[in-house]
């Protein structure tokens, strides 16, 4: 089995080279999985109503709450591969 961290780093690099820009829902999923994989559960306060983008990102990250770093990395790699 290949090294998960190496696969994750390759997927992060590949995410910047996708031929088509994913839709916003997919971008938020990518963001949430990346944050969960690298930082763990969200601990920051949810942004206020004036910050719609910040709230959407917070919600996407919070949706991954409880997912282990390794599981988040595996899901991230699979998602990026499906988009390539």
Secondary structure, 3 states (H helix, E strand, C coil): CCCHHHHHHHHHHHHCCCCCCCCHHHHHHHHHHHHHHHHCCCCCCCCCCCCHHHHHHHHHHHCCCCCCHHHHHHHHHHHHHHHC
